[in-house]
Amino acid sequence: MSRSESVSETMGGVRQMKLALVMMCVLLTPPTTARQGDDNQLNDEGVVGELIPGTMEGNYSKVEWGPRAYCPQGSFAFAFRLKTEPIMLLGDFTGLNGISLYCQDKNTGKLKPSVTSRVGRWGLWGDIFMCSEGFLKGVKMRVEQPWEAPRGDKSGANNLAMQCQDEEIMIGDGTKRGQWGEWHLCPEKSAICGLATHVVPPQPLLTDDVSLISAAFYCCQF
């Protein structure tokens, strides 16, 4: 076995062990959902950038920004997970419904509780996408604009891709409807430490439902 193959195999083993620990946290600790007025979660100290992929287009009824949810102080996001409603041939399709970030302490490497903001009611949580090294620093979103929707069944955001500090790119397990937007990157010497989601609430009966349409990711000094 060559040295490069040995290093690759070792890194793969470390990644699998780390993923196993994250999955244990998922099973034992539900995501921390920020609430308005929650002083432990709504703390803007240290935020040096805001990344907003997604769309602001369309006359969405009563669209709401969820509260900001931050990783605990001294920790940053190193993995993410999506809640998605799969594409359906019949029925009302909503696409992306939620985003969860997984946090890790910068100095100790200790895993921290995952965080999420407002979440839509439809779909299921998918796989966890985790950086091999370091933390998340960039994001782009796959969005179906209102005028692209077939038969008027709008879906808004459909997928998310995130970039790690070592330039590794991870594409989520959302759907293929819509188009990818541009990359949004944290300022130098910072990484993603929190998020808020822009979600359209459930609409009246027989009205087209659209769930998550955009999100804000916050960058903290690294």
Secondary structure, 3 states (H helix, E strand, C coil): CCHHHHHHHHHHHHHHHHHHHHHHHHHHCCCEECCCCCCCCCCCCCEEEEECCECCCCCCCCCEECCCEECCCCEEEEEEEEEECCCCCCCCCCCEEEEEEEEEECCCCCEEEEEECCCCCCCEEEEEEECCCCCEEEEEEEEECHHHCHHHCCCEEEEEEEEECCCCEEECCCCCCCEECCCEECCCCEEEEEEEEEECCCCCCCCCCCCEEEEEEEEEEC
